[in-house]
Amino acid sequence: MRIEKYTAKDSRSAMAQVRAELGADALILANRRVAGLIEITAAVDVEQAVNGATPRASKRPAREREAVSTPTNEIQLKALERELQRLRGILDKELGTRSWQEAANTRAPQSVLRQRLLRMGLSRKLAGALLDHHASGKRVEAGWRQVLAALAERLQASDLEQLPGNITAVYGGTGVGKTSTVARLAGRDIQRLGPEMVGLITLDNYRIGAQEQLASFADALGIPLFSASDRHTLSLALRKMQGRRIYIDTAGMSQHDARLQGQYALIRELRKPVRHLMVLAASAQPSQCRALAANFAPHTLSGAIISKVDEAQSLGGVLDVLISSQLPVLGYSDGQRIPEDLRRTDGMDLVRRAVQLTELGNSPTAGQSLRAAV
């Protein structure tokens, strides 16, 4: 194969050079702008040229042609190999683990639905499962409605008030809005039961800011706040607030921090009915949420609250984690107000919010397609 580069002020002029020198059978390998000019890399099959389809003679000087056709060709071939590898990577990413044959046989409606689910932030595994079981043989919009309904069915929703116990421990990673969530939960009970029936305990002895934030809220509403660091001080705080709705704010830590397990074990040692809640930020990476939930044994968490929905660009990632971890969702927060911006929810409500967030990042046409089912 013979590879040449051509430079001109615009694409039309460069293509004219390619056609004039290499002929109509030339293959365009690359097209880029260099120093304000258009550079086209083209190739022609030398064997074909020898057999009779010889391109027009080059108008370049022989010395220049020799310089281009020997060492430069090796560089261009390596560049071509890199470009092919990049294109293969893009195709692998788009097709996931499906084989080329499977991708070739995929019908257009399923491809459209798959792209919509991926734009929502769902994993390829969950998107594939939804399509395999709920969209076979459907037209695009009918299949879309069915897929969204199936997604909503996979989301378990529950109400915190239906869970047994008056003690609630709240866990979460650094910066997920855990302390604000504790304040919202307590504030909702204050509105319903009065401040004399609510109390707070903090186990966050690592961050002064978190303690000050919770103390400011407790002072403003006239409810007690105790700090605990071990089993003795925790038991003492619980006895002092016996009969109240008690919310325990744990320390916000990395999903890999061993102290997170230590605080969970400390609360489990109480041998009292405790509702264990996880706060998952909608704006966090799904891998972080999944690793955080993995710190807890299956079915030991009572549920999860989604925070920072108003700051997220998509919601599908956290919904994916809730489904794969079998965590019931107890509500979500989408603002800064306490407690007004803590909202109860169900599966279809969350799916609607996920679609709305996806609309914001797509064109109006894409948004209309996504809205069709909700």
C-alpha positions in Angstrom: 0.0 0.0 0.0 1.3 3.5 -0.9 0.4 6.2 1.6 0.7 10.0 0.8 -0.1 13.3 2.6 -1.6 16.3 0.9 -2.0 19.8 2.2 -4.2 22.5 0.9 -6.2 25.6 2.0 -9.4 23.6 2.1 -10.8 20.1 1.9 -11.9 20.4 -1.8 -8.4 21.4 -2.9 -6.8 18.7 -0.9 -9.2 16.1 -2.3 -8.5 17.3 -5.8 -4.7 16.6 -5.2 -5.5 13.1 -4.0 -7.7 12.3 -7.0 -5.1 13.8 -9.4 -2.2 11.8 -8.0 -3.6 8.6 -6.6 -6.8 8.2 -8.6 -10.5 7.7 -7.8 -9.7 4.4 -5.9 -7.7 6.2 -3.2 -8.6 5.5 0.4 -8.8 8.5 2.8 -7.1 7.5 6.1 -7.1 10.8 8.0 -8.3 14.3 7.7 -7.1 17.1 10.0 -6.3 20.8 10.3 -2.7 21.7 10.6 -1.5 25.4 11.0 -4.7 26.7 9.3 -4.5 24.2 6.4 -6.2 20.9 5.7 -4.0 17.8 5.7 -5.3 14.6 4.2 -3.6 11.3 4.5 -4.6 8.9 1.6 -3.5 5.5 0.4 -3.8 3.4 -2.7 -3.3 -0.3 -3.3 0.0 -0.6 -5.1 -0.7 -4.1 -6.3 -3.9 -2.8 -7.9 -1.9 0.0 -9.5 0.6 -2.5 -11.0 -2.2 -4.6 -12.4 -3.4 -1.8 -14.6 -5.2 0.7 -12.4 -2.1 2.9 -12.1 -2.9 6.4 -10.7 -1.9 9.5 -12.5 1.7 10.4 -12.4 2.8 12.5 -9.5 3.6 16.2 -10.1 5.9 16.2 -7.1 9.7 16.3 -7.6 11.2 12.8 -7.5 13.4 13.7 -4.6 10.4 14.8 -2.5 8.5 11.7 -3.4 11.3 9.4 -2.3 11.5 11.2 1.0 7.8 10.7 1.6 7.4 7.1 0.4 10.1 5.4 2.5 10.5 6.4 6.2 7.4 8.5 6.3 5.3 5.5 5.2 6.4 3.5 8.3 5.4 6.4 10.6 2.0 6.6 8.8 1.4 2.9 9.0 2.0 3.0 12.8 -0.4 6.0 13.0 -2.9 4.1 11.0 -2.6 1.1 13.5 -3.1 3.5 16.4 -6.2 5.0 14.7 -7.6 1.5 14.1 -7.1 0.6 17.7 -8.8 3.7 18.9 -11.8 3.0 16.6 -11.9 -0.6 17.9 -12.0 0.8 21.5 -14.9 3.0 20.6 -16.8 0.2 19.1 -16.1 -2.1 22.0 -17.4 0.5 24.4 -20.6 1.0 22.4 -21.3 -2.7 21.9 -20.3 -3.7 25.4 -19.8 -7.5 25.8 -22.1 -8.4 22.9 -20.4 -10.1 20.0 -20.2 -8.6 16.5 -22.7 -11.1 15.2 -25.1 -10.2 18.0 -24.7 -6.5 17.4 -25.3 -7.0 13.7 -28.6 -8.8 14.4 -29.8 -6.2 16.9 -33.0 -4.6 15.7 -33.1 -0.8 15.4 -35.7 -0.3 18.2 -33.6 -2.1 20.7 -30.6 -0.1 19.8 -32.5 3.2 20.3 -33.8 2.0 23.7 -30.4 0.8 24.8 -28.9 4.3 24.0 -31.7 6.0 26.0 -31.1 3.8 29.0 -27.3 4.4 28.9 -27.9 8.2 28.6 -29.9 7.9 31.9 -26.8 6.5 33.6 -27.8 2.9 33.9 -25.1 0.2 33.6 -24.9 -1.9 30.5 -25.8 -5.0 32.5 -29.1 -3.5 33.8 -29.9 -2.0 30.5 -29.4 -5.3 28.7 -31.5 -7.1 31.3 -34.4 -4.7 30.9 -34.3 -5.0 27.1 -34.0 -8.8 27.0 -37.0 -9.3 29.2 -39.3 -6.3 28.4 -38.8 -4.9 24.9 -38.8 -7.8 22.6 -40.8 -7.2 19.4 -42.0 -3.7 20.6 -41.9 -0.5 18.6 -39.7 2.2 20.1 -42.2 4.2 22.1 -44.2 1.2 23.2 -41.0 -0.5 24.2 -39.8 2.6 26.0 -42.9 2.8 28.2 -42.6 -0.9 29.0 -38.9 -0.6 29.8 -39.4 2.4 32.2 -42.3 0.5 33.9 -40.0 -2.5 34.4 -37.2 -0.3 35.8 -39.7 1.2 38.3 -40.8 -2.3 39.4 -37.2 -3.2 40.2 -36.9 -0.2 42.6 -38.1 -1.0 46.1 -39.6 1.9 47.9 -40.5 2.1 51.6 -41.6 4.6 54.2 -39.3 5.2 57.2 -42.4 5.4 59.5 -43.3 1.8 58.7 -39.9 0.6 60.0 -39.8 -0.6 63.6 -37.7 1.2 66.3 -37.2 4.7 67.5 -33.4 4.8 66.9 -32.1 5.6 63.4 -28.4 5.5 62.5 -27.4 7.3 59.3 -24.2 6.3 57.4 -22.6 7.8 54.3 -19.3 8.8 52.6 -17.5 12.1 52.9 -19.5 15.0 51.5 -22.7 13.2 50.6 -24.9 15.4 52.7 -25.3 12.9 55.5 -25.5 15.4 58.4 -28.0 17.5 56.4 -30.1 14.4 55.9 -30.0 13.7 59.7 -31.2 17.3 60.3 -34.0 16.8 57.7 -35.2 13.5 59.3 -35.2 15.1 62.7 -36.9 18.2 61.5 -39.7 16.2 59.9 -40.4 14.5 63.3 -40.2 17.8 65.1 -43.0 19.1 62.9 -45.1 16.0 63.5 -44.3 15.2 67.2 -42.8 18.3 68.7 -39.2 19.0 69.8 -39.6 17.2 73.2 -39.9 13.9 71.3 -36.7 14.2 69.2 -33.0 13.9 70.0 -29.6 13.8 68.3 -26.4 11.9 68.9 -23.2 12.4 66.9 -20.4 9.9 66.5 -18.5 12.2 64.2 -15.6 13.1 66.4 -13.3 13.6 63.5 -14.7 16.8 61.8 -15.4 19.9 63.9 -17.5 21.3 61.1 -19.9 18.4 61.1 -20.4 18.7 64.9 -20.9 22.5 64.7 -23.4 22.1 61.9 -25.5 19.6 63.9 -25.2 21.6 67.1 -26.4 24.7 65.4 -29.5 22.9 64.2 -30.2 21.3 67.6 -29.9 24.7 69.3 -32.2 26.4 66.8 -35.0 23.8 67.4 -34.4 23.2 71.1 -33.6 19.5 70.9 -30.8 17.8 72.8 -27.5 16.8 71.1 -25.0 14.3 72.7 -21.6 13.3 71.5 -20.5 9.7 71.9 -17.2 8.0 71.1 -17.6 4.5 72.6 -20.2 2.0 73.8 -20.4 3.5 77.3 -21.0 7.1 76.2 -23.4 6.0 73.5 -25.4 3.9 75.9 -25.5 6.8 78.4 -26.7 9.2 75.7 -29.5 6.8 74.7 -30.6 6.5 78.4 -30.8 10.2 78.8 -33.1 10.5 75.8 -35.2 7.4 76.4 -38.7 7.8 74.8 -37.6 10.2 72.1 -37.0 9.6 68.4 -33.2 9.5 68.2 -31.1 10.0 65.2 -27.4 9.0 65.3 -25.1 10.9 62.9 -22.0 8.7 62.1 -18.8 10.1 60.7 -18.6 10.6 57.0 -15.7 8.4 55.7 -14.3 6.9 52.6 -15.8 3.7 51.5 -12.4 2.1 52.2 -12.0 3.5 55.8 -12.0 0.7 58.4 -13.5 3.1 60.9 -16.8 3.0 59.1 -17.2 -0.7 60.0 -16.1 0.1 63.5 -19.0 2.7 64.0 -21.5 0.2 62.5 -20.3 -2.5 64.9 -20.5 -0.1 67.8 -24.2 0.6 67.1 -24.9 -3.1 66.5 -23.6 -3.9 70.0 -26.4 -2.0 71.5 -28.7 -4.9 70.9 -31.6 -2.5 70.4 -33.9 -2.1 67.4 -32.0 0.3 65.1 -32.9 1.4 61.7 -29.7 1.6 59.6 -29.9 4.1 56.7 -27.4 4.8 54.0 -27.2 8.2 52.3 -26.1 8.0 48.6 -25.4 11.1 46.7 -26.9 11.3 43.2 -23.9 13.3 42.1 -21.4 10.6 43.2 -19.8 7.9 41.0 -21.8 4.7 41.0 -18.7 2.8 41.8 -18.3 4.8 45.0 -21.9 4.2 46.0 -21.6 0.5 45.3 -18.3 0.2 47.3 -19.9 2.1 50.2 -22.9 -0.2 50.3 -20.6 -3.3 50.1 -19.3 -2.4 53.6 -22.6 -3.8 55.0 -23.9 -7.3 55.0 -26.9 -8.0 52.8 -30.2 -7.0 54.3 -28.7 -5.3 57.3 -29.5 -1.8 56.0 -33.1 -0.7 56.3 -32.9 1.4 53.2 -31.3 4.4 51.5 -31.9 8.1 51.0 -30.7 9.8 47.8 -29.2 13.2 48.4 -28.2 16.0 46.1 -30.6 15.2 43.3 -30.6 18.9 42.5 -26.8 18.8 41.9 -26.8 15.6 39.7 -26.5 15.4 36.0 -28.1 11.9 35.9 -29.9 9.6 38.3 -29.5 6.3 36.6 -26.2 5.4 38.3 -27.5 5.6 41.9 -30.8 3.8 40.8 -28.6 1.0 39.4 -26.8 0.7 42.8 -30.1 0.6 44.7 -31.3 -2.3 42.5 -28.1 -4.3 42.5 -27.7 -3.9 46.3 -31.4 -4.6 46.9 -31.7 -1.4 49.0 -35.2 0.1 49.5 -35.3 3.8 48.8 -36.9 5.8 51.6 -36.8 9.3 49.9 -34.6 11.9 48.3 -33.5 15.4 48.9 -33.4 18.0 46.1 -32.6 21.3 47.7 -31.1 23.1 50.8 -34.3 23.6 52.9 -34.7 21.7 56.1 -36.9 19.6 56.3 -39.0 20.6 53.3 -36.6 19.3 50.6 -36.7 15.7 51.9 -39.3 14.0 49.8 -41.0 10.6 50.0 -40.9 8.7 46.7 -41.8 5.5 44.8 -40.2 3.7 41.9 -42.1 5.5 39.1 -41.4 8.9 40.7 -37.7 8.2 40.7 -37.8 7.0 37.1 -39.5 10.3 36.1 -36.8 12.3 37.9 -34.1 10.3 36.1 -35.8 11.0 32.7 -36.1 14.7 33.6 -32.4 15.0 34.4 -31.5 13.2 31.2 -33.5 15.7 29.2 -31.4 18.6 30.6 -28.3 17.1 29.0 -29.8 16.3 25.6 -31.3 18.2 22.6 -35.0 19.1 22.6 -35.7 16.3 20.2 -34.1 13.7 22.5 -35.9 15.2 25.4 -39.3 14.8 23.7 -38.5 11.1 23.0 -37.5 10.5 26.7 -40.6 12.3 27.9 -42.9 10.2 25.8 -43.4 7.5 28.4 -43.6 9.6 31.5 
